[in-house]
Amino acid sequence: MKVRVANILLALSALLLVVLLWECGSQYRALGHLYELQQEYRAYMQALKSLSEHPEGDTIIEGLDGVSSESIVHSFLILNRDPLYLRQAGVLFAQGQGLSKQVAMLYDGQEPKPKKKKARVKPKKVKRAIKKRKPSRVVVSRKRKKVKPMHLRDVNLIWPIRRSQFWLSSLFGRRRRPNGKMGFHYGIDLAALRGVPVMAATSGTVVQADYVPGYGKTILLKHNNKYKTRYAHLSRILVRKGQRVQQGRLIGKVGDTGYVRSSGKDASHLHFEVLVHGKHVNPLAVLGSL
């Protein structure tokens, strides 16, 4: 009897074990199915991420057996193109944007009425009393005679150095001395290389041709009872006192004798003066144009 009961219990235990194993297998299969779904979901998410990074072209995603990204997108995007649905969605969007009236007019085929512009009221013109003015005196301006430049009236001076061989380094007028005090420059300086030819500005007689303190080697020409010209700081004097020279005649050469200002190694230049009745005038006022 006891052996029979033991066999029955053993059979029940075996049956229970089979049932438990079956249930465990079912759960294992269920877990495997979930794992596959999880892997598939990750693959689809990876595909969507790749599409967002590469929107153009058909991108092939690894792990999907050659399925193109375009087919994946179409399998996920479901569009409702029903006109009623689209209208309702448009109305809801317009309400959120404050455009309900405009959308309603659009669907009903009505055009919004233009707003009437308010008529501007023109201000009334106030008439002001105009005081009569007394007629003013008419001043008749007298025409002044045109005054010709000095160098076109009674003298014709040319530049004592050719234009291509000098540049103006100092003008006529007030200028500061090396000691800081203000002084006056009675001529113009034509900076040039040492030895450049110096010509007579116009015909005249040599009244001075020697060394003068401050001026260095100097030539003074008298052209008439009114005009004289001075050429200073020469390196060579090529005329003598009392000699008659013609306009453009070579009379000396550029140098740096006497008292000169030097900003470099070579201070060679021509100091040129014009005197009218013994008084210095600006040479630029009587010289011809460059």
C-alpha positions in Angstrom: 0.0 0.0 0.0 2.8 2.3 1.0 4.7 1.6 -2.2 1.6 2.4 -4.3 1.1 5.7 -2.6 4.8 6.5 -3.2 4.5 5.8 -6.9 1.4 8.1 -7.1 3.2 10.9 -5.4 6.2 10.4 -7.6 4.0 10.6 -10.7 2.3 13.8 -9.5 5.7 15.3 -8.8 6.9 14.5 -12.3 3.7 15.9 -13.8 4.1 19.1 -11.7 7.7 19.4 -12.9 6.6 19.1 -16.5 4.0 21.8 -16.0 6.6 24.1 -14.4 9.0 23.5 -17.2 6.3 24.2 -19.8 5.5 27.5 -18.0 9.1 28.5 -17.8 9.5 27.7 -21.5 6.5 29.9 -22.3 8.0 32.8 -20.3 11.3 32.3 -21.9 9.8 32.4 -25.3 7.8 35.5 -24.3 11.0 37.2 -23.1 12.7 36.3 -26.3 9.9 37.8 -28.3 10.1 41.0 -26.3 13.9 41.1 -26.8 13.3 40.9 -30.6 10.8 43.7 -30.5 13.2 45.8 -28.5 16.0 45.2 -31.1 13.6 46.1 -33.9 12.5 49.2 -32.2 16.1 50.3 -31.7 16.8 49.6 -35.3 13.9 51.8 -36.4 15.0 54.6 -34.1 18.5 54.4 -35.5 17.0 54.6 -39.0 15.0 57.7 -38.1 18.0 59.4 -36.5 20.0 58.7 -39.6 17.3 60.2 -41.8 17.3 63.4 -39.7 21.1 63.7 -40.2 21.0 62.8 -44.0 17.6 64.0 -45.3 18.6 63.6 -49.0 18.9 60.3 -50.8 18.0 56.7 -49.9 20.2 55.8 -46.9 20.7 52.1 -46.2 20.6 51.4 -42.5 22.9 48.6 -41.2 21.0 45.7 -39.6 17.8 46.0 -41.6 18.8 43.6 -44.4 19.1 46.3 -47.1 15.7 48.0 -46.4 15.9 51.6 -47.6 15.1 54.5 -45.3 12.5 55.8 -47.6 10.3 52.7 -47.1 10.8 53.0 -43.4 9.5 56.6 -43.4 6.5 55.7 -45.5 5.7 52.9 -43.0 5.7 55.2 -40.1 4.2 58.4 -41.6 0.4 58.1 -41.8 -1.3 61.2 -43.3 -5.0 61.9 -43.1 -5.9 63.8 -46.2 -9.6 63.9 -45.6 -10.9 67.5 -46.5 -13.1 67.7 -43.5 -10.2 66.7 -41.2 -7.9 69.2 -42.9 -10.4 72.0 -42.5 -11.0 71.2 -38.8 -7.2 71.1 -38.3 -6.8 74.4 -40.1 -9.5 76.1 -38.1 -8.0 74.9 -34.8 -4.6 76.2 -35.8 -6.1 79.6 -36.9 -7.9 79.9 -33.5 -4.6 79.4 -31.8 -3.1 82.1 -33.9 -6.0 84.6 -33.6 -7.0 84.2 -37.3 -10.4 82.7 -36.9 -12.3 85.4 -38.8 -9.9 85.4 -41.8 -10.1 81.6 -42.1 -13.9 81.6 -41.9 -14.0 84.3 -44.7 -11.7 82.1 -46.8 -13.9 79.0 -46.5 -17.1 81.0 -47.0 -15.7 82.8 -50.1 -16.2 86.3 -48.6 -13.6 89.0 -48.9 -13.0 91.2 -46.0 -14.4 94.7 -46.4 -11.8 97.4 -46.6 -11.8 99.8 -43.7 -13.0 103.3 -44.5 -10.4 105.9 -44.2 -11.4 108.8 -42.0 -11.6 112.0 -43.9 -9.0 114.5 -42.8 -10.3 117.8 -41.8 -8.4 120.6 -43.4 -7.6 123.4 -40.9 -9.1 126.7 -41.8 -6.8 129.3 -43.2 -6.5 132.3 -41.0 -6.0 135.5 -43.0 -3.3 137.6 -41.5 -3.0 141.3 -42.0 0.0 142.0 -44.1 1.8 145.2 -43.2 2.9 147.2 -46.2 6.6 147.7 -46.2 8.2 150.8 -47.4 10.1 150.4 -50.6 13.8 149.9 -49.9 16.4 151.9 -51.6 18.0 150.1 -54.5 21.8 150.2 -54.4 23.4 150.0 -57.8 26.6 148.1 -57.6 29.4 149.6 -59.7 31.4 147.1 -61.8 35.0 147.0 -60.7 37.7 146.7 -63.2 39.5 143.3 -63.2 42.9 143.7 -61.9 45.5 141.7 -63.7 48.0 139.7 -61.7 51.3 141.4 -61.1 53.3 139.1 -63.3 51.0 139.9 -66.3 51.3 143.6 -65.9 54.9 144.8 -66.2 57.2 141.8 -65.6 57.4 138.2 -66.9 59.6 136.0 -64.6 60.4 132.4 -65.3 61.4 129.8 -62.7 65.1 129.9 -62.1 65.4 126.1 -62.1 63.7 123.6 -64.4 60.6 122.2 -62.9 61.8 118.6 -63.1 64.9 119.4 -61.0 63.5 121.0 -57.8 60.7 120.9 -55.3 59.5 123.7 -53.0 60.9 123.2 -49.5 60.0 126.5 -47.9 57.5 129.3 -48.7 57.5 133.0 -48.3 56.3 134.3 -44.9 56.4 133.7 -41.2 58.2 130.6 -40.0 59.8 129.3 -36.8 63.5 129.6 -36.4 65.7 126.7 -35.0 65.8 128.4 -31.6 62.0 128.3 -31.4 61.3 132.0 -32.0 59.2 133.2 -34.9 61.0 134.8 -37.9 60.2 135.8 -41.5 61.4 134.1 -44.6 61.8 136.7 -47.4 61.9 134.3 -50.3 61.1 130.7 -51.4 63.5 127.7 -51.2 63.8 125.4 -54.2 65.4 122.2 -53.0 67.6 120.6 -55.6 70.8 118.5 -56.0 74.1 120.2 -55.7 75.3 121.6 -59.1 71.9 121.9 -60.7 71.9 124.9 -63.1 70.4 128.2 -62.0 69.0 130.6 -64.7 68.1 134.3 -64.8 64.4 134.7 -64.1 64.3 137.6 -66.7 66.8 139.8 -68.5 68.8 142.2 -66.3 72.1 143.5 -65.1 74.3 141.8 -62.5 74.7 144.3 -59.6 76.2 141.8 -57.1 78.1 138.5 -57.6 80.1 137.6 -54.5 79.9 136.0 -51.0 77.4 137.6 -48.6 77.2 136.7 -44.9 74.2 134.5 -44.3 73.3 134.2 -48.0 76.6 132.6 -49.0 77.6 132.9 -52.7 74.9 135.3 -54.0 73.8 136.9 -57.3 71.6 140.0 -57.4 70.1 141.0 -60.7 68.5 144.4 -61.5 65.8 144.2 -64.2 64.6 147.8 -64.2 64.0 150.6 -61.8 61.3 148.5 -60.1 62.3 144.8 -60.0 65.3 142.9 -58.6 65.9 139.2 -58.0 68.3 137.5 -55.7 69.8 134.0 -56.0 71.5 132.7 -52.8 73.4 129.7 -51.3 75.0 129.0 -54.7 78.0 126.6 -55.1 79.3 128.5 -58.1 78.9 132.0 -59.5 79.2 132.1 -63.4 78.6 135.8 -64.0 80.4 139.0 -62.9 79.3 142.4 -61.6 78.1 144.7 -64.4 77.4 141.9 -66.9 74.2 142.0 -68.9 72.3 138.7 -69.0 69.3 137.5 -70.9 66.3 135.6 -69.5 67.1 131.9 -69.1 70.9 132.5 -69.2 72.9 130.2 -66.9 74.2 132.4 -64.0 75.2 129.9 -61.3 74.7 126.4 -59.7 72.8 125.2 -56.7 74.8 124.7 -53.4 74.6 125.1 -49.7 76.9 128.0 -48.9 76.1 130.5 -46.1 73.6 129.8 -43.3 71.3 126.9 -44.4 69.0 124.6 -42.5 69.9 120.9 -42.9 67.5 118.0 -42.2 69.9 115.5 -43.8 73.4 115.2 -45.2 72.8 117.5 -48.2 71.2 120.9 -47.6 71.6 122.1 -51.2 68.9 124.5 -52.4 68.3 127.8 -54.1 67.0 130.7 -52.0 65.1 133.0 -54.5 63.9 136.5 -53.6 61.9 139.1 -55.6 62.2 142.8 -54.6 59.8 145.5 -55.8 61.0 149.1 -55.2 63.4 147.6 -52.6 60.7 145.7 -50.7 60.4 141.9 -50.6 57.3 140.4 -52.2 56.1 136.8 -52.5 57.9 135.3 -55.5 54.9 133.1 -56.2 52.8 136.2 -57.0 55.0 137.2 -59.9 56.3 133.9 -61.2 54.6 132.1 -64.0 52.7 128.9 -63.4 54.7 125.7 -62.9 
